[in-house]
C-alpha cells in the first residue's frame, strides 16, 4: 500500500558524493525539487549529471550523503524495500527506450504495474488510458519494431507514468530522436506537468528542452555551479 503524506512532496539530496576508483565523479552535491516542477540538469560530458540522476533514482548508491523523497530517507530502506519504493514512486525515461521487443506497447507499459502486484486488468485499463492520453491507443497492440522512434519513446513515457510516480527522471530523453520528435517530447513533458502536476528531473544536452524547464541547474566537475 502506498503511504500518503499530507504535505508538499519534495525530493531533497544533500552532500552526495561518488567515486569510481580514483575518479571523483560527484563532490558534495545538494539539490531539492518541489512537486510539479520541471528541473533540467545541464553540463558538459563527464560533469556527473547522469551519475547524479542514477543515484537520485536509487539505481546507484552514493558514497556519502542523504536523499529523501516525500520525507522517506533512502538510506533507511533495505535493498528489497528500495526496489519496491523505486518501482512505485519513481518513473524512468532513458535515451534508448529499453522496450521489450517481444511484448506489445500495452504489455510494455503494464510491466511496472504488474511488478508492483496490482490487479492485471486494472493495470491494463490504466495502461490503455495512458496510451490514449499520449496519442497511441491505436498502437497499443503493436510491438516496438512496428513503431516509429517517437512512438517508442512515448510508450516509454507511458511506462514511466503507469504507477503514478512522484517524480519522473529522464536521462537524455531526446538524444535518440530527430528534431521534430524531440520538440514533441518537450511539449509533452510540459503538458503532463500542467495537466497532472507531474514532477520531472531531466538530464539533457538539449538546450531547447532545458529552456522549457522551470529551473536549469548547471553541473561542472561533479558540483553544482
Buried (B, 14 or more C-beta within 10 A) or exposed (E): EEEEEEEEBBBBBBBBBBBEEEEBBBBEBEBEBBBBBBBBBBBEEBBBBBBBBBBBBBBEEBEEBBBBBBEBEBEEBEEEEBEBBBBBBBBBBBBEBEBEEEBBBBBBBBBBBBBBEBEEEEBBEBBBBBBEBBEBBEBBEBBBEEBEEBBBBBBBBBBBBBBBBBBBBBBBBBBBBEEEBBBBBBEBBBEBBEEEEBBBBBBBBBEEBBEBBBEBBBBEBBBBE
